Amino acid sequence: MDFLVAKAKHDELVKLIEKYAREYYIDDNPSVSDQVYDQKMEELEAIEKEWPELITRNSPTQRIIGTVLKGFNKITHQVQMLSLADVFNEDELTDWVKKTNIEVDRDLEYVAEMKIDGLAMSLVYQDGELQYAATRGDGTTGEDVTTNVLTIPDIPTRIPLMGRVEVRGEIYMPKNSLEELNKEREKNGEPLFANARNAAAGSIRNLDSRIAKSRKLDGWWYYFTNAQDFGIKTHFDAILKLKELGFKTNPEAKVVKGIKEILAYVTEYTDKRDSLSYDIDGIVLKVNDFSYYDTIGYTAKTPKWAVAYKFPPKEVRTKLLDIIYTVGRTGKITPNAVLEPVRVAGSLVQRATLHNEDFIKDKGLMVGDTVVLRKAGDIIPEVVKAIPEERDGSQKEFTMIETCPVCGSPLTKIDAMHFCLNKSCPSRNIESLIHFASKDAMDIETMGEKVTQEFFDLGIIRTIPDIYEIYKHRDKLITMDGWSNKSVDKLLDAIEKSKKNSLERLLFGLGIKEVGSKMAKTLARRFDTIDNLMHASVDDLVKINDVGDVVANSIVNYFKDEHNIELINKLKEQNVNTIYLGSNKFDEENAFFDKKVVLTGSLVSFTRSEASKILEDLGAHVVSSVSKATDFVLCGSDPGSKYDKAMKLGIKVINEDEFKNMIGGDKQ
C-alpha cells in the first residue's frame, strides 16, 4: 500500500485500539474480544514496521494504555509497570525463545507461570510495613487503592524484611465468587459482570471499600521488583522468597529449559485451564536469571526477557434466534444477534454485535442457524460462523432493513455501514445526549444512560442545550420516584460545574464525526477557542499532525451545518465555556514545534519521561525509532544503534546541554 493509504488505515486502527483499550482498562466494560484487540494491534504493528515515520510516542504500540480514575489519589511508580508482548502460536513462541538465547549466546532457563486474568497491582513496603497498593494505570502513574486491597484477607500488611520492597501481582476474582455474585445481581435485576477480570477491576476501582470486601477477591503475587537489592539472583528464587515472606504465590510456576519443556508446559495448562479455580488467558514466560535482563533489553512498553503466550480462542455453539438493530448517536445502524443463552467461561451470553450487512452476508448467517461463538480472554463474544449442515428448513434468509427501526426514515448506505440521517431521530438524539454527559465528555455526574433516557421520555430534554435548562424542572423532578431534594441538587450542581470544562471536553461531547477525545485535545490546544476552530479551513486542519483529509472535511462540514451553529450559539448563551483552559499552549516559534524527535541513551538532568513531556508540550512528536523523517535525535550516554543510524542518515544529533539551551533552561 502507498503512504496515504497506510496513514489512513493507521489512523483508523489507532482510534479503534484506543477505544477498545479505554473500554477494557478504564471502563471495565469491553465491547470486543481479546482476539479482535490483538488482531488490530498486529495490523498496526505491521503498518508501522513498513512505515516507521507513522510511529509517534502516543501510538498504542509505544505506550501502556490506562488512566487514573477521579476520586483516587495518584501514585507514581518508581519502576515503570510495563505490559508484556504477546505471542499467539507455538512458532511465535519458539522464535521468541531463539531470540533471547541468541542475545546472550546460551541456552537459557525460563520460569513458566499462569497468566492470571485479573487487575495488575503493586504493593510497596518500607521497613516491613505496607505503604500503599497501586494499580498499573498508564504504567507510570497508578491509583492508590490501598483501602480496597486491604479487604483481601491474604494480603500481608507486615513482612519480615527491612528496607524498601515492591511486590507485583494480580488481583482476581475466583470463578465461584463470580458465579455467586452474578446470581445475586441477576436476582436484584442488576446487569451481570462479563467476566472475572472486569468484576475484579470494578471492585478494586470502586470508591466504596465495602464493595471490594463483599466481592471475595484474591491475589497471586509473582514479581519481586527489587529482588536484586536483597541478593536474589533469579526470578524463581524471588518467587520462593515472596512465599517465605507471606505472599500467596501460584503453585503452578515452574522452571523450564528448552523449547520442548516450554511447549510441554503450554500443552499441559491449555488442557488444565478449565479445571483451575481462577481464570487464565495464557502462559507467561520470563528469563530466570536477572543478570541477563539488561542485555536482552526492553521496548518502550515491554520487557524483551518476558512474553505472554495467549491461548487460542474458545468456541461454543448456540442458536441465532433473531437479528435486532440499534441506532447510534451518528445514526449508524448496528445489527445485533439475539442468541439462545449460552454460558461461556462462567458468563451467560445472549447478545453479540454483527457489525454490518456485509459481515452477516460474508458469514452466510440465517436467523435460526446454529452458530459458533468465539471467546478470547474476555467474554465479549463474536459470531464466527454458521453451521449450514445443521439447518432443517426453518431458517430465514437475512435481509437488511431499509428504514430506521426507531423513526422509520429511509437508511443510507455509506461504505459498509447503514445510517439514519434524520437528525430528529429519537434514538440518535438520546445517544447524543448520553455521549455529551458521559465521563470522557462533559462528565455530568449522576446523568447516566438511565437518567438521560428517563428525562428524554418525559420531554424534559430533547437537545443538548436542554440539559442546561433542567433546573427549570426542579419542582417536577423532586416529586419523581428515586429523586429527592439532595439528589436533584447534586445533578444541578454537576450540570453547572460542566459549564466550566475546558474546550476539548465540549468538542468531544458534541460528537463531531472522526473527533475522539485525543483529537479534541489536539484541536483545542491548536485553535484555543471554538470560534477559531469554526473558521478553520480544510487546508488549515490538514497541517496538523494526525489530521487527514477525512477528519478535516468532517470538522469543516460539521461547522457548516446551521443546526450545529445554532446549538453552539445556544451553549454560549448558557455560559458554557468554549475556550481551551490547558496551560500547554504551543509556541510555534520554538525549534521543536511539529518536529519528530527520538530519545536515546541515558540522560542526567531529565528522566526520559520528563524530556518527552517537555518536547510534547513544545509541540514535538516523540517517536521511538530513527527514520528519514526524524528531525532530531536527543542523545544521552551509551546511545546504541539509534545514534549510529542517525549519523548514517545525516539526522541532527543533539546532546543534553544543547537540548537545555534550545528549550531555554534546565527544565520547563
ABEGO torsion letter per residue (X at the ends): XBAAAAAAAAAAAAAAAAAAAAAAAAAGBBABBAAAAAAAAAAAAAAAAABAAABBAABAAABBBEBBBBGBBBBBBABBBBBBBBBABAAAAAAAAAAAAAAAGBBBBBBBBBBBBBBBBBBBBBGGBBABBBBAEAGABBBBAAAAAAABAABBABBBBBEBBBBBBBBBBBAAAAAAAAAAAAAAGBBBBABAAAAAAAAAABABAAAAAAAGBBBBBABBAAAAAAGBABAAAAAAAAAAAGBBBBAABBBBBEAAAAAAAAAAAAAAAAABABBBAEBBBBBABAAAAAAAEBBAABBAABBBBBBBBBBBBBBBABBBBBBBAAGBBBBBBBBBBBBBGGBBBABBBAGBAAAAAAAGBBBGBBBBBBBBGBABBBBABBBAAABAGABBBBBBBABBAAAGBBBBBBEABBBBABAABAAAAAAAAAAAABAABAGBBGBBAAAAAAAAAAGABABAAAAAAAAAAAAAAAABBGBBAAAAAAAAAAAAAAAABBAAAAAAAAGBBGBBAAAAAAAAAAAGBAAAAAABBAAAAAABBGBBAAAAAAAAAAAABAAAAAAAAAAAAAGBBABBABABBBBAABAABGBBBBBBEBBAABBAAAAAAAAAAAGBBBBABBBAABABBBBBBGAEAAAAAAAAAGBBBBBAAAAAAAAGEABX
